[in-house]
Amino acid sequence: MLAAAMLALMAAAAQAQGDAPWCYRDFNAAPFSNCSFPTAQQCFAAARIMGGVCERNHRPLAKVTHKSKARPD
């Protein structure tokens, strides 16, 4: 029951956050990966509960750009 709840939370986080530096991977019955972890510590905590592995996300991460508000002259 706890595992199912954790999977649901992880899937929601993946959709909300997009790609992050750390990925959780589970290679059991249905391969599953979630690249929504900003820190290794968070990913390893999920892996301890779910029994998967954590690894660095090798896909290019989206760059955060800041829009500056130009003052009208």
Secondary structure as GFF3:
##gff-version 3
##sequence-region A 1 73
A	DSSP	alpha_helix	2	17	.	.	.	ID=ss1
A	DSSP	beta_strand	22	26	.	.	.	ID=ss2
A	DSSP	beta_strand	32	37	.	.	.	ID=ss3
A	DSSP	alpha_helix	40	50	.	.	.	ID=ss4
A	DSSP	beta_strand	53	56	.	.	.	ID=ss5
###
